[in-house]
């Protein structure tokens, strides 16, 4: 559950600092993550995937996101969201 909460917080931080053109993408990413069962996220963690990879899998396999956005944009969206983890204050 901590991973899901962390990823949602990352998306929220990215949304606060993003242009309006990204709001729909970030909202849909958040919704896709909320629909994902915590057990599925735990399974990915047990198979040595990191947070970035887990979010990417969730985003790429979500029907709504894959219909509305192409794969390259979704990958870049995940990179954008996860970049906020590198800027955590001390």
C-alpha positions as a printed NumPy array, in Angstrom:
array([[  0.   ,   0.   ,   0.   ],
       [  2.915,   2.352,   0.625],
       [  3.969,   2.093,  -3.009],
       [  0.496,   2.99 ,  -4.225],
       [  0.371,   5.969,  -1.852],
       [  3.849,   7.068,  -2.917],
       [  2.957,   6.878,  -6.607],
       [ -0.272,   8.816,  -6.063],
       [  1.703,  11.476,  -4.18 ],
       [  4.187,  11.655,  -7.056],
       [  1.385,  12.193,  -9.555],
       [ -0.161,  14.844,  -7.317],
       [  3.178,  16.695,  -7.002],
       [  3.651,  16.563, -10.754],
       [  0.122,  17.862, -11.293],
       [  0.746,  20.849,  -9.016],
       [  3.835,  21.808, -11.003],
       [  2.622,  21.015, -14.52 ],
       [  1.098,  22.925, -17.391],
       [ -2.649,  22.72 , -17.871],
       [ -2.142,  20.569, -20.956],
       [ -0.907,  17.704, -18.747],
       [ -3.772,  17.76 , -16.247],
       [ -5.945,  15.272, -18.164],
       [ -3.051,  12.83 , -18.562],
       [ -2.096,  13.062, -14.891],
       [ -5.727,  12.692, -13.782],
       [ -6.114,   9.577, -15.894],
       [ -2.833,   8.175, -14.557],
       [ -4.08 ,   8.732, -11.025],
       [ -7.398,   7.037, -11.798],
       [ -5.627,   4.052, -13.374],
       [ -3.464,   3.699, -10.289],
       [ -6.484,   3.903,  -7.995],
       [ -8.178,   1.109,  -9.964],
       [ -5.128,  -1.125,  -9.556],
       [ -5.361,  -3.617,  -6.725],
       [ -2.661,  -3.315,  -4.058],
       [ -2.013,  -7.052,  -4.368],
       [ -1.017,  -6.533,  -8.012],
       [  1.422,  -3.8  ,  -7.   ],
       [  2.825,  -6.061,  -4.265],
       [  3.266,  -8.836,  -6.828],
       [  5.332,  -6.502,  -9.014],
       [  7.432,  -5.493,  -6.003],
       [  8.073,  -9.136,  -5.12 ],
       [  9.31 ,  -9.625,  -8.681],
       [ 11.924,  -6.887,  -8.176],
       [ 10.258,  -4.126, -10.168],
       [ 10.878,  -0.58 ,  -8.999],
       [  8.264,   2.155,  -8.588],
       [  8.957,   3.625, -12.039],
       [  8.41 ,   0.276, -13.746],
       [  5.245,  -0.442, -11.788],
       [  3.714,   2.897, -12.74 ],
       [  4.735,   2.369, -16.362],
       [  3.085,  -1.07 , -16.476],
       [ -0.104,   0.296, -14.925],
       [ -0.215,   3.232, -17.333],
       [  0.561,   1.19 , -20.457],
       [ -2.028,  -1.482, -19.655],
       [ -4.856,   0.906, -18.775],
       [ -7.439,   0.891, -21.565],
       [ -8.45 ,   4.536, -21.157],
       [ -4.903,   5.811, -21.243],
       [ -3.796,   3.615, -24.138],
       [ -6.796,   4.714, -26.216],
       [ -6.278,   8.441, -25.577],
       [ -2.471,   8.668, -25.561],
       [  0.265,   6.949, -27.527],
       [  2.936,   4.819, -25.865],
       [  5.72 ,   7.391, -26.199],
       [  3.657,  10.061, -24.465],
       [  2.749,   7.65 , -21.66 ],
       [  6.411,   6.722, -21.123],
       [  7.391,  10.375, -21.008],
       [  4.517,  11.073, -18.612],
       [  5.833,   8.422, -16.215],
       [  9.361,   9.877, -16.47 ],
       [  7.948,  13.333, -15.724],
       [  6.028,  12.082, -12.676],
       [  8.938,  10.093, -11.285],
       [ 11.353,  13.014, -11.708],
       [  9.659,  14.645,  -8.725],
       [ 11.016,  11.848,  -6.503],
       [ 14.514,  13.093,  -7.191],
       [ 13.697,  16.524,  -5.774],
       [ 12.588,  15.53 ,  -2.277],
       [ 13.588,  18.186,   0.281],
       [ 15.976,  17.338,   3.112]])
